[in-house]
Amino acid sequence: MSAIALLKYAVLFLFPLLMTYAGIMDLLTFKIRNVLVLFLLILWLIAAPLAGLTLHEMGLSLAVGLATFCVTFAFFAAGWIGGGDAKLASVAALWFGWTDVLPYFALASVLGGVLTLVVLQLRMGRIPFPNYWPDCLSRFRDGESGVPYGVAFAAAALILFHQTDWLPRLT
């Protein structure tokens, strides 16, 4: 197997792995590290030419990522989402590009809404909060902690990634 083929398979493995890590870290710490988002960006910069994206396609994906960053930064400024969530959504939009970004955000919105309802129910005591849960999950009791929307962004990416044209382009 050539080095290029190995690199292509690594990309197909790393994107879902990193999105899973982002979702888990956001769930446990309510933080998404900048280095993780930067790594996803660098991985896209490597993957796009490997997958044969044209400069036009890359430009459209970059435009989608930038537009997403502008919108999600406004959401962050309004206090609706965290900064890590905004950056993760932007880099995910880059990966999904202009052809798949709408289904991605539609699913992420539904998952984020369900997540918000569950968190609100936990905080209102309608869903019992088990005493044996780890301390890192105690943030769900705190009404000031917000909601870890990175979980929804990561889950939507994991559900839809295999339906994009990345798999046929990289295999």
Backbone hydrogen bonds, N-H to C=O, Kabsch-Sander energy under -0.5 kcal/mol:
donor,donor_aa,acceptor,acceptor_aa,energy
6,L,2,S,-2.1
7,L,3,A,-2.2
8,K,4,I,-2.3
9,Y,5,A,-2.2
10,A,6,L,-2.3
11,V,7,L,-2.0
12,L,8,K,-2.0
13,F,9,Y,-1.5
14,L,10,A,-3.3
15,F,11,V,-2.2
17,L,13,F,-1.7
18,L,14,L,-3.2
19,M,15,F,-2.3
20,T,16,P,-2.4
21,Y,17,L,-2.4
22,A,18,L,-2.5
23,G,19,M,-2.4
24,I,20,T,-2.6
25,M,21,Y,-2.8
26,D,22,A,-2.4
27,L,23,G,-2.2
28,L,24,I,-2.4
29,T,25,M,-3.0
30,F,25,M,-0.6
30,F,26,D,-1.7
31,K,25,M,-0.7
36,L,33,R,-0.5
37,V,33,R,-1.6
38,L,34,N,-2.9
39,F,35,V,-2.2
40,L,36,L,-2.2
41,L,37,V,-2.0
42,I,38,L,-2.7
43,L,39,F,-2.7
44,W,40,L,-1.8
45,L,41,L,-2.2
46,I,42,I,-1.6
47,A,43,L,-3.0
48,A,44,W,-3.0
50,L,46,I,-1.3
51,A,47,A,-2.6
52,G,49,P,-1.1
53,L,48,A,-2.4
58,M,54,T,-2.7
59,G,55,L,-2.5
60,L,56,H,-2.3
61,S,57,E,-2.3
62,L,58,M,-2.6
63,A,59,G,-2.3
64,V,60,L,-2.3
65,G,61,S,-2.7
66,L,62,L,-2.6
67,A,63,A,-2.7
68,T,64,V,-2.5
69,F,65,G,-2.2
70,C,66,L,-2.3
71,V,67,A,-2.3
72,T,68,T,-3.2
73,F,69,F,-2.4
74,A,70,C,-1.6
75,F,71,V,-1.9
76,F,72,T,-2.4
77,A,73,F,-2.9
78,A,74,A,-1.8
79,G,76,F,-1.3
80,W,75,F,-2.7
81,I,75,F,-0.7
86,A,82,G,-2.0
87,K,83,G,-2.2
88,L,84,G,-2.8
89,A,85,D,-2.6
90,S,86,A,-1.8
91,V,87,K,-2.3
92,A,88,L,-2.4
93,A,89,A,-2.2
94,L,90,S,-1.6
95,W,91,V,-1.7
96,F,92,A,-2.4
97,G,93,A,-2.2
100,D,96,F,-1.4
100,D,97,G,-0.5
101,V,97,G,-1.3
104,Y,100,D,-1.7
105,F,101,V,-2.7
106,A,102,L,-2.3
107,L,103,P,-2.4
108,A,104,Y,-2.7
109,S,105,F,-2.1
110,V,106,A,-2.0
111,L,107,L,-2.8
112,G,108,A,-2.6
113,G,109,S,-2.3
114,V,110,V,-2.4
115,L,111,L,-2.6
116,T,112,G,-2.4
117,L,113,G,-2.3
118,V,114,V,-2.4
119,V,115,L,-2.6
120,L,116,T,-2.7
121,Q,117,L,-2.3
122,L,118,V,-2.4
123,R,119,V,-2.5
124,M,120,L,-1.9
125,G,122,L,-0.9
126,R,121,Q,-1.8
127,I,121,Q,-1.4
133,W,130,P,-1.3
137,L,134,P,-1.8
138,S,135,D,-2.2
139,R,136,C,-0.5
140,F,137,L,-1.6
141,R,138,S,-1.9
142,D,138,S,-0.6
142,D,139,R,-0.6
143,G,141,R,-0.6
145,S,142,D,-1.4
149,Y,147,V,-2.1
151,V,148,P,-2.0
153,F,149,Y,-2.3
154,A,150,G,-2.6
155,A,151,V,-2.6
156,A,152,A,-2.4
157,A,153,F,-1.8
158,L,154,A,-2.4
159,I,155,A,-2.3
160,L,156,A,-2.2
161,F,157,A,-2.3
163,Q,160,L,-1.9
164,T,160,L,-0.5
164,T,161,F,-1.5
169,R,165,D,-1.5
170,L,166,W,-2.1
171,T,167,L,-1.0
